[in-house]
Amino acid sequence: MKLQFSIFVLAVIFIIGPIMYENATAQVSSGDSPFERKFGDVKYLDAFFGTTDEKLEVNPGDKNVPFTIVMANVGTQDITGIKGQLSLPFGFSPTAGSGSLIEADFDSTALAGEVFKLTFFVDISDQAEIKQYPASAMIDYSRLRESGARNTFFDFNFKVTGDSIINMRALEPFLTSLKKNHVVIEISNDGTAPISGVGIQLQNTQETISSTSQSVTNVENVVILDSDWDVGQIDPGKSKYLEFDVYVPGTLSAQTLRAPMEITYFNAHGEQLTISRIVDFYVKGLIDTTIYDVGIIDLSGKPTVIGEIINEGNEDALFGFVTLEPLGNSNIKKSTQYIDEIEIDSPVPFNIPIEFEGEPKYGEHEIRITLRYKDSLRDEIFETYDTTVLIPDVTENTQQSGFDLTEYSQYIILGVIAIIGGVSFSQIKKRKKASGKTS
């Protein structure tokens, strides 16, 4: 009996044991393992808008845009006859027209271990958004020295990036020669994608960004202390500013100063790019006027404000006017004199007769002299000079001068009479002598 039971147990072990082992190992088989890897000949690497040579920033509404998928032949054999079909979400359509497949071919053989790319062409709807989207692709290919076709499928994500448009301009595009100018330059991102890591460098040689033998810049002739700026990130529709001082010599007056800028930044694909922009300035001449020697003289019995203006710049001031106006309690009437051009290094005098509002008031008066002129750009410029003048009482001088004139006139008349009498007496005497000789 015991022998029969032992034989039964051994039989059960030999029959049921393999079944239990198979069930146990099935729980961690390759089909259920979380570490499963399916090996194939084609492996997906990247997908982006652009060509095989360059990634492109795109916007909703762009048409006939290249879309490239990067893959690798990870098999042990070369593959050929590579064709791809692209499945994109709503908002993207084939450039070939509605209802067409989004297809691309790879004309060459992909060697084992080689990276290859397929480029499709798609239209982006105006309703698409700047964000990340899911997509799928099917790749058909054949192994060399093997009949039949194989295919592989993979899912991936891609992004409508928006684009970055970088512009630069000077907030004040005019510089003045012979002086230090404070310059503010605006760098703006007029696109729809952010840019980051923005660095700017002023290029100061004649050969910079020049594709011809002709110079594109004369910035090497000015004095600029700063030439490099770290700007950082600029979001879409935003701006940042560069500030620096520049001294312009007089030889550049009436010329255009071209300042080439090299801009380095990271675009929406995370690629570092370098572009060039030129900021233009127009150099004006310097008009440096001074009003001096303002005083009062008596001109033809009327008090007159006089003075002089000198221009110590390197450009003539045009259409000059001098205006006299009262300050404080002064009752001087406002009046203006036209003095025309104010040439450099040549004093220009002015004289404005004083008129009063109401009864004349003599003594001290606070006045303002305003010089108005235009520069070469026809911009109007004003310069003021405040001072106090003493206006004498000219009526007393007139009365005094009238009394003296009457007194002096009497002496003059008497002198004239005496001269006439003397001449008459000498003539009579000559006649008498002449008559005496004749007799």
C-alpha positions in Angstrom: 0.0 0.0 0.0 2.7 2.4 0.9 4.5 1.5 -2.3 1.5 2.3 -4.4 1.0 5.7 -2.6 4.7 6.6 -3.3 4.3 5.7 -7.0 1.1 7.9 -7.1 2.9 10.9 -5.6 5.8 10.7 -8.0 3.4 10.5 -10.9 1.6 13.6 -9.7 4.9 15.5 -9.4 6.0 14.5 -12.9 2.6 15.4 -14.5 1.5 18.5 -12.6 5.0 20.0 -11.8 5.8 21.2 -15.4 2.3 22.7 -15.7 2.8 24.8 -12.5 6.3 25.9 -13.5 4.9 27.0 -16.9 2.2 29.0 -15.2 4.6 30.6 -12.8 7.0 31.7 -15.5 4.2 33.0 -17.7 3.6 35.8 -15.1 6.9 37.5 -16.0 7.1 36.5 -19.6 8.4 38.9 -22.2 4.9 39.8 -23.3 3.9 41.1 -19.8 7.2 42.5 -18.6 7.3 46.3 -17.9 10.8 46.3 -19.2 9.9 44.8 -22.6 11.7 46.1 -25.6 10.6 45.4 -29.1 13.5 45.6 -31.4 13.1 46.7 -35.0 15.1 48.1 -37.9 13.8 51.7 -37.6 14.0 53.9 -34.5 12.3 57.3 -34.2 14.6 60.2 -33.1 13.0 63.6 -33.7 10.3 65.5 -35.5 10.1 69.2 -36.3 9.0 71.8 -38.8 11.9 72.5 -41.2 14.2 70.8 -43.6 17.0 68.3 -43.2 19.4 71.2 -42.8 17.5 73.7 -40.7 14.7 73.8 -38.2 12.0 76.5 -39.0 9.8 78.5 -36.7 6.2 78.4 -37.9 2.9 80.2 -37.2 -0.7 79.2 -37.6 -1.8 79.9 -41.2 1.6 79.0 -42.8 1.3 76.9 -46.0 3.5 74.4 -47.7 5.7 74.0 -44.6 8.3 71.2 -44.6 7.9 68.8 -41.7 10.9 66.4 -41.1 11.1 63.2 -39.1 14.5 62.0 -38.1 15.0 58.2 -37.8 17.9 55.7 -37.6 18.4 52.3 -39.1 19.3 50.3 -35.9 19.1 46.9 -37.6 22.0 44.8 -38.7 21.2 45.1 -42.4 20.8 47.9 -44.9 17.3 49.0 -45.7 15.8 50.5 -48.9 12.5 51.5 -50.5 11.8 53.7 -47.5 8.4 55.4 -47.6 6.5 57.2 -44.9 2.9 58.3 -44.1 2.1 60.9 -41.6 -1.0 61.2 -39.5 -1.5 64.7 -37.9 -4.3 66.0 -35.8 -7.1 68.3 -36.9 -5.8 71.7 -38.1 -3.0 70.2 -40.3 -3.6 69.0 -43.8 -1.4 67.8 -46.8 -0.2 70.5 -49.1 -1.2 68.3 -52.1 -4.8 69.0 -51.3 -7.7 67.7 -49.1 -8.1 64.0 -49.1 -4.5 63.3 -50.1 -2.1 61.3 -47.9 0.8 63.1 -46.3 3.6 61.0 -47.8 7.4 61.2 -48.3 10.1 59.0 -49.8 13.7 58.4 -49.0 15.5 57.9 -52.3 18.6 56.4 -51.0 19.5 53.2 -49.1 19.8 53.6 -45.3 22.9 51.7 -44.2 23.0 49.8 -41.0 23.5 52.3 -38.2 22.8 55.4 -40.4 20.5 58.3 -39.5 18.0 59.2 -42.3 15.2 61.8 -42.6 11.8 62.0 -44.3 10.4 65.4 -45.2 6.7 65.9 -45.6 4.9 69.1 -46.7 1.8 70.3 -44.7 -0.5 73.3 -44.4 -1.2 74.7 -41.0 -4.7 76.0 -40.3 -5.4 79.6 -39.1 -7.2 78.0 -36.2 -4.2 76.0 -35.0 -2.6 77.1 -31.7 1.0 77.6 -30.7 1.5 74.5 -28.6 2.5 70.8 -28.7 0.5 68.2 -30.7 0.5 64.4 -30.9 1.1 62.6 -34.2 1.8 59.2 -35.7 3.8 57.8 -38.6 4.1 54.6 -40.5 7.3 53.7 -42.2 7.5 51.0 -45.0 10.8 49.6 -46.0 12.6 46.5 -47.3 15.8 44.8 -46.1 18.5 44.2 -48.7 18.9 40.6 -49.7 15.4 39.9 -48.4 12.1 39.7 -50.3 8.9 41.4 -49.0 8.2 44.6 -47.2 8.3 45.5 -43.5 6.7 48.3 -41.7 6.9 50.0 -38.3 4.6 52.5 -36.5 5.5 55.1 -33.8 3.8 57.9 -32.0 5.5 61.2 -31.3 4.9 64.8 -30.4 5.7 68.0 -32.3 5.2 71.7 -31.7 3.9 74.7 -33.6 6.5 77.1 -32.3 5.5 80.6 -33.5 8.3 82.7 -34.9 10.7 85.3 -33.5 11.1 88.6 -35.3 13.9 90.8 -33.9 14.1 94.5 -34.7 16.4 97.3 -33.4 16.0 101.0 -33.6 17.3 104.1 -31.8 14.7 106.0 -29.8 16.4 109.2 -30.8 18.0 108.7 -34.2 19.9 112.1 -34.2 23.3 112.7 -32.7 25.1 116.0 -32.3 28.8 116.3 -33.2 31.4 117.8 -30.8 29.5 116.6 -27.7 28.7 113.4 -25.7 25.3 111.9 -26.7 23.3 109.5 -24.5 21.9 106.8 -26.8 19.0 104.4 -26.1 18.4 101.5 -28.5 15.3 99.4 -28.4 15.5 95.7 -29.3 12.0 94.2 -29.8 10.6 90.8 -30.4 7.8 91.4 -32.8 7.1 87.7 -33.4 5.0 85.1 -31.6 7.7 83.0 -30.0 10.0 83.9 -27.1 13.7 84.3 -27.5 16.2 83.7 -24.7 19.9 84.2 -23.9 20.0 87.3 -26.0 23.5 88.8 -26.2 24.4 91.9 -28.4 27.8 93.0 -29.6 28.6 96.2 -31.4 30.7 95.6 -34.4 33.2 98.4 -35.0 35.2 97.5 -38.0 34.6 98.4 -41.7 34.6 94.7 -42.7 31.9 93.7 -40.3 28.9 92.1 -42.1 30.0 93.6 -45.3 29.6 91.4 -48.4 31.3 93.9 -50.7 34.5 95.9 -50.6 32.5 99.0 -49.7 32.3 99.9 -46.0 29.0 99.5 -44.3 29.9 101.5 -41.1 31.9 104.4 -39.9 31.3 103.7 -36.2 35.1 103.2 -35.8 35.4 107.0 -36.0 33.4 107.7 -32.9 34.1 107.1 -29.2 31.9 104.4 -27.5 32.7 103.0 -24.1 30.4 100.0 -24.2 30.2 97.4 -26.9 28.7 94.2 -25.3 25.3 93.8 -23.6 23.6 90.7 -22.0 19.9 91.2 -22.5 18.4 87.9 -21.4 14.9 86.8 -22.5 12.5 88.8 -24.6 8.9 87.6 -24.7 6.7 88.0 -27.8 5.6 91.6 -28.3 8.0 92.9 -25.7 11.2 95.1 -25.8 14.4 95.6 -23.9 16.8 98.6 -24.1 20.5 99.3 -24.4 22.0 102.5 -23.1 25.4 104.0 -23.8 27.2 107.2 -24.4 28.9 108.2 -27.6 31.1 111.1 -28.6 31.0 112.2 -32.2 33.8 114.3 -33.8 33.0 117.3 -35.9 34.2 115.6 -39.1 31.1 113.4 -39.1 28.7 116.4 -39.1 25.9 116.0 -41.7 26.6 112.3 -42.2 24.8 109.1 -41.4 26.4 107.0 -38.6 25.8 103.2 -39.2 26.2 101.0 -36.1 26.1 97.2 -36.9 24.9 95.0 -34.1 25.5 91.2 -33.9 22.7 89.5 -32.0 23.0 86.0 -30.5 20.0 84.2 -29.1 18.2 80.9 -28.6 15.0 80.4 -30.7 11.8 78.4 -29.9 13.6 75.2 -31.0 16.4 75.8 -28.5 18.9 76.4 -31.2 21.4 79.2 -30.9 21.4 81.6 -33.8 23.3 84.7 -34.7 21.8 87.5 -36.8 22.9 91.1 -37.7 21.1 94.4 -37.5 22.2 97.9 -38.3 21.1 101.0 -36.3 21.3 104.2 -38.2 21.9 107.7 -36.8 22.1 111.1 -38.5 24.8 113.4 -37.1 23.8 117.0 -36.8 26.2 119.9 -36.5 26.5 121.7 -33.1 24.9 125.1 -32.6 26.3 126.5 -29.4 24.9 130.0 -28.9 25.6 132.5 -26.0 23.8 135.8 -25.3 26.1 138.3 -23.7 26.8 142.1 -23.1 23.1 142.9 -22.6 22.6 146.6 -21.7 20.8 149.8 -22.3 21.8 152.7 -24.5 20.1 155.9 -25.6 19.5 155.7 -29.3 17.9 158.8 -30.9 16.4 159.8 -27.7 14.9 156.4 -27.0 16.2 153.7 -24.5 17.3 150.6 -26.5 18.2 147.1 -25.3 21.4 146.0 -27.0 23.5 142.8 -26.8 25.4 140.3 -28.9 25.1 136.6 -29.7 28.0 134.3 -30.6 27.8 130.8 -32.0 30.7 128.6 -30.9 29.5 125.4 -32.6 30.3 124.1 -36.1 26.9 124.8 -37.8 25.1 128.1 -38.6 21.8 128.8 -36.8 19.0 129.6 -39.3 16.1 132.1 -39.1 17.2 133.8 -35.9 14.8 136.0 -33.9 15.5 137.9 -30.6 12.5 138.7 -28.4 12.4 141.2 -25.5 9.8 140.5 -22.9 9.1 141.9 -19.4 9.4 139.9 -16.1 8.0 140.7 -12.7 6.5 144.2 -12.4 8.1 145.6 -15.6 5.7 147.2 -18.0 8.0 147.0 -21.0 6.1 146.0 -24.2 7.1 142.7 -25.7 8.8 143.1 -29.0 10.9 140.9 -31.5 13.7 141.6 -33.9 14.7 139.4 -36.8 18.5 138.8 -37.0 18.7 136.1 -39.8 21.6 133.6 -39.7 23.9 133.3 -36.7 27.2 132.2 -38.2 29.9 130.4 -36.3 32.6 132.4 -34.6 31.1 135.7 -35.7 29.2 137.9 -33.1 25.8 139.0 -34.2 24.5 142.3 -32.5 20.9 143.1 -31.7 19.1 146.2 -30.6 15.5 146.5 -29.6 13.9 149.9 -28.8 12.0 149.9 -25.6 8.2 150.6 -25.7 6.1 150.8 -22.5 2.6 149.5 -21.7 1.0 152.7 -20.3 3.2 155.3 -18.6 6.9 154.9 -18.9 8.6 153.6 -15.8 12.2 154.3 -15.4 14.7 152.6 -13.2 15.4 148.9 -12.8 13.4 146.4 -15.0 13.7 142.6 -15.0 13.6 141.4 -18.6 14.1 138.2 -20.6 15.9 137.9 -23.9 14.7 134.9 -25.9 16.8 133.7 -28.9 14.8 131.5 -31.3 16.3 129.8 -34.3 16.2 126.6 -36.4 18.9 123.9 -37.0 19.7 122.0 -40.1 16.8 119.6 -39.5 14.5 122.7 -39.2 13.8 121.9 -35.6 13.1 125.1 -33.6 15.3 125.8 -30.7 14.9 128.4 -27.9 17.5 129.9 -25.6 16.7 132.4 -22.8 18.7 135.0 -20.9 17.2 136.7 -17.8 18.8 139.9 -16.5 18.0 143.3 -14.9 18.6 146.6 -16.7 18.5 150.2 -15.6 16.4 152.5 -17.8 17.3 156.2 -17.3 14.8 159.0 -17.5 15.5 160.3 -21.0 13.2 163.3 -20.6 15.6 165.0 -18.2 18.5 164.4 -20.6 16.4 165.8 -23.5 15.5 169.0 -21.6 19.1 169.4 -20.5 20.4 168.8 -24.0 17.7 171.3 -25.3 18.9 174.1 -23.0 22.5 173.6 -23.9 21.7 173.6 -27.6 20.0 177.0 -27.3 22.9 178.5 -25.4 25.4 177.1 -27.8 23.3 178.2 -30.8 23.5 181.8 -29.6 27.3 181.6 -29.6 27.3 180.0 -33.0 25.1 182.8 -34.4 27.3 185.5 -32.9 30.4 183.8 -34.3 28.9 183.6 -37.8 28.0 187.3 -37.6 31.5 188.1 -36.5 32.9 186.1 -39.4 30.6 187.8 -41.9 31.5 191.3 -40.5 35.2 190.5 -40.6 35.0 189.3 -44.2 33.0 192.4 -45.2 35.4 194.7 -43.5 38.4 193.2 -45.3 36.6 193.5 -48.6 35.8 197.2 -48.0 39.4 197.8 -47.0 40.7 196.2 -50.2 38.4 198.3 -52.4 39.7 201.5 -50.7 43.3 200.6 -51.4 42.5 199.8 -54.9 40.7 203.2 -55.5 43.6 205.1 -53.9 46.1 203.6 -56.3 44.0 204.4 -59.4 43.6 208.1 -58.4 
